[in-house]
Amino acid sequence: MVAGERSDPPTSVETFVAGDESALAEVYARWSPLVYSLAMRSLDSVSSAEAITQEVFIAAFTSRTAPDLTSTTLPAWLIGLARDRIAAAREALPAPDEAGSRPGLATDRPEPADLLDQLVLADEISHLSAVPREVMRMALGDGDVTHAQIAEKMGLPEGLVRSHLRRSLLMLQQRVAVLHGAQ
């Protein structure tokens, strides 16, 4: 270990893996500057570096029980996630123009107001059973998809799709309300 460098205590990593939001906040506070720095150096774009940092921590929190994390340290795992996303972002960059400049990665997603809420939402969705989880992912991720289109794609009655969405959204609303009440 380099002088002055600190590592996350094992309990912090254990509580992070267990899904504790306060451990997530600690891990984010400790390691997000490193992830951001890597993305900024590689992509030379503030918006791209911010997007990559958010993607890394969303992926880390939603896949925190993955076997990859048990075979390495948390910082190394986060750096690996960052490198994968940076590589994908670089591939998505437009080709250099005639002047040789390469514009930064543009994101068409709005910046989330609260990363912790987004991570809690993604985590709660991951805990839904298979059918409601897929219904929520389709409804939240596909933009302008209708209930009828989800029902058709999944081979379910439209009323059942609406029911899954309603119950899942109520559960998510309660979870986020509990989180905000604890802060």
N, C-alpha and C positions, 0 to 999 in steps of 0.2 A: 504494500500500500504506500502511495506517495505521501510525503509529509503534508499534513493539513487536509488530506482527503478523508472524507468520512463515508462510511457505507451505511446502508439501512440496517437497523437492528433486525434480527430474525423475527421478532414478534411483529414488527411492522410488515414484513413480507408475508408472514402467516395470516395476519388480519386482512391484508390486501387480498390474498388468495381466498379468504373466507367471505369477501365481499363487503367489508366494513368501509363505509364512505369516508370516515376520518382517516383511515390508512391510505385510501386513494388520494385524499387531499395531501397527505404527507409525501407520498410517492410522487405525485404530480409536482408539488413544490420543489422537491429535491432534484428530480430528473428532467423536468420539462425544459429548463434552460439548455441542457446538453442536446436534447432532441431538436429543439428549435435551432440551435447553433449549427448542428449537422445539416439540417434542411436549408438553412439560410446560405451556408457556404456552398452547398451543392446546386441550389436553384437560383440564388441571388434575387429572391423575390420575397418581400415581407408577407404578402398574402399567401403565397405558396408555403412558406415556412410555418405560418400559423395554421394553415389547413393540415399540413403533414403532422404537426405536433398534436392537433386535436385527433386526427385519425389514429395516430399511434396509441394515444391513451384510451380512446374508445375501444380499439382492438385489444389492448392489454387488459382492460377491465372486463370486457365481454368474453375473453378467452383465457382468463387468469388461472383456470384450473387445467389448462392444457399441459400435456406431458413435457413440452419444450421448457416450461418454466422450472420444472423440478430437476432438470438435468443441467441447468446453468444458473448464473446469478441474475437477479432482477435487472441490473443495469445492462448487462450483455444482451439479455432478452429484448429489452426495450430498444437498444441500438440495432439489433437484428430486424425488429419490426420497422424501425425508422429507415434503415437501408432499403428494405423491400419497397416501402412506399415512395422513397425518394427515387429509386430506380424506375418505378412505374410512372411517376410524375415526369421524369426526364424523357421517357419514351413518348409521353403524351404531348411534349412540347412541340410546337410547330417548327418546321425546318428554318434554318437561318435565312433572312432575307438577303437581297443583293448587297447590302452594306455589311453583312456578316453578323448582324445582331440577332439575337434569339430572344423573342419576348418571353416573359415569365409565364408560368402556368396560371391560367385564369380559372377561377372557381365561380360557378354559377349558383352555389349554395349560399344561403344567408349564414352569417356567423351566428352561432348559438349564443344566447344571452348568458347562459350559465352552463359551463361544461359539465359540472357535477350533475345537474338535472338531466342532461343528455346521456351521460353515462348510466345514471340510475334507470332512466327509461330503457336504454338498450339492455341493461342487466335484467330488468323486470320482464321485458319481452322475451328474453332468453329462457326465463323460468316458466313461461306458459307451456301448456301441452302442445303437441305438434301442430294440430289443425288451427287452433287460435293464433299460435305464433306465426304460422305461414299467412293467415288472413291479415294479421297486423302488419307483417313485413310487406305484403303486397299493397295494402292500403296506404302505408306510410312511405314506401319506397318507390312506387311506380308513378307518382305524380297524379295525373288526371284519371286514374282508373276508377271505375264505378263499382258499386256493390254487385251489380249484375255481371260485370266483366270478371270480377273475382270469383263469383259463384260459378260462372261458366268455365273458367280456367281450372278451378278446383273440383268441379263436378258436384257442387253442393247446392241445396236450395238457397235462394237469395235471402229468405228470412233467417236461415241459420247463419249466414255470413253476417247479417246485421246484428244478430244476437251475440255472436262471438265478438264482434267489434265493440258493442255496447258494454258487455261484461268486462272485456279486457281494458277498455278505456276507463271504466269506473274503478277497477282495481289499480290501474296506473295512477289515476288521479288521487286516490287515497294514499298510495305509497309516496308520491311527491309531496302531498300535504303533510304526511308524517315527517318526512325529511325536513321540510321547512319549519315545522313545529319544533324540531330538535335543535335547530340552529340558533 
